[in-house]
């Protein structure tokens, strides 16, 4: 991979994080009306419908193995979304984000091939950003966040595998409907009576911002970055949350949080410079052979 490809992948990952945090800020009003579980269900259900209709995945684009990976990715996508929303319903968002970051940090450590300095630097930054020592938290919320961390690690690995094995966005057009079905089975029945036309429209808009756009960008980014670099880049997520909180929610960070931003930005830059994939992958070949848009 060229350095330019690495920079493109890093830009995609950063744009994805901006979309995620903006989507979470916009979802606050929806969560107040239908709860965190209902807001997650609305986003996943709409995302599944949108991607299935737009991409129209073709059966011949899959092998039995790649189709199984897409289905598993869908289950993991639903799990990480539902578990994280359940966590932030019980513990502060910053604390939940710090715990969830253990997932991509673990991926970065396991696949870093000796480049442990960037995950270590990112970990220091996350601690300064979230300051978990500042107060007590709900143990159930911690367990939910730990579950989200494990699922996020699986999500990174599976997204790269699906992106490598399946042409274009066909893989995402299978995994997201699966995620929508799982979310519907978990939270849909209790939410149907609360649905109103305006909520459905808001849910549609939220789904585009989170998860359709960011998950698409993440799949494309993982075709250009190794999992170590991508996992460390995800350390920027708490920094994005802090900035969105300042702009949208008027939450002013303290000195430790500002220092934390500097640490994670440095780690993200280091990971991006060192993290290109060293060999051509099947996903790039598939991408050159097939369009990313829906087949004609």
JOJOGI-V218033 format. One record per pair of residues at least 24 apart in sequence whose C-alpha atoms are under 8 Angstrom apart, sorted by the first residue. I is the first residue (numbers start at 1). J is the second residue. Records with the same first field share a line. If there is no record, write none. Layout:
I->J, J
This chain:
1->224, 276, 277, 278, 279, 280
2->276
3->273, 276
5->224, 276
6->224, 225, 272, 273, 275, 276
7->272, 273
8->221, 224
9->220, 221, 222, 223, 224, 225
10->221, 225, 230, 233, 272
12->217, 218, 220, 221
13->214, 217, 218, 221, 230, 233, 234
14->233, 236
15->214, 217
16->213, 214, 215, 217, 218
17->214, 234, 236, 237, 240
18->240
19->209, 210, 213, 214
20->209, 210, 211, 214
21->237, 240, 241, 244
22->209, 244
23->206, 209, 210
24->210
25->244, 245, 248
26->206
27->206
30->199, 202, 203
34->191, 194
36->85, 86, 89
37->82, 85, 86, 187
38->187, 188, 191
39->203
40->81, 82, 85, 183
41->82, 180, 183, 184, 187, 188
42->200, 203, 204, 207
43->203, 204, 206, 207, 210, 211
44->78, 176, 177, 179, 180, 183, 207, 211
45->177, 179, 180, 181, 183, 184
46->180, 203, 204, 207
47->176, 177, 180, 204, 207, 208, 211, 212
48->173, 174, 175, 176, 177, 178, 179, 180
49->177
51->172, 173, 176, 177, 212
52->173, 174, 177
54->293, 294
55->169, 170, 173, 293, 294, 295
56->170, 173, 294, 295
57->169, 170, 171, 173, 174, 294
58->170
61->166, 167, 170
62->166
66->162, 165, 166
67->171
69->158, 161, 162
70->158, 162, 171, 172, 174, 175
71->174, 175, 178
72->158, 175
73->155, 158, 159, 175
74->174, 175, 176, 177, 178, 179
75->175, 178, 179, 182
76->151, 152, 154, 155, 179
77->151, 152, 155, 175, 176, 179
78->179, 180, 182, 183
79->148, 151
80->147, 148, 149, 151, 152
81->148
82->183
83->144, 145, 147, 148
84->144, 145, 148
86->141, 144
87->140, 141, 142, 143, 144, 145
88->141
89->141
90->138, 140, 141
91->137, 138, 141, 142
94->129, 130, 238, 241
95->130, 131, 132
96->141, 142, 145
97->145, 237, 238
98->126, 127, 130, 238
99->142, 145, 146, 149
100->145, 146, 147, 148, 149, 150, 152
101->149, 234, 235
102->146, 149, 150
103->148, 149, 150, 151, 152, 153
104->149, 152, 153, 156, 230, 231, 232, 234, 235
105->231, 232, 235
106->153, 231
107->153, 227, 228, 231
108->227, 228, 229, 230, 231, 232
109->228
110->228
111->227, 228
112->228, 229
118->232, 267, 268, 270, 271
119->232, 267
121->263, 264, 266, 267
122->232, 235, 263, 264, 266, 267, 268
123->235, 264
124->260, 263, 264
125->259, 260, 261, 262, 263, 264
126->235, 238, 260, 264
127->260
128->256, 257, 259, 260
129->238, 239, 256, 257, 258, 259, 260, 261
130->238, 257
156->227, 231
157->227
159->218, 219, 222
160->219, 222, 223, 227
163->219, 220, 222, 223, 283
164->223, 281, 282, 283, 284, 286
165->282, 283, 286
166->283, 286
167->283, 286, 287, 289, 290, 292
168->283, 286, 287, 290, 291, 292, 293
169->216, 292, 293
172->216
223->277, 281, 283, 284
224->276, 277
225->272, 275, 276, 277
226->275, 276, 277
228->271, 275
229->268, 271, 272, 274, 275, 276
230->271, 272, 275
232->267, 268, 271
233->267, 268, 269, 271, 272
234->268
235->264, 267, 268
236->261, 264, 265, 268
239->264
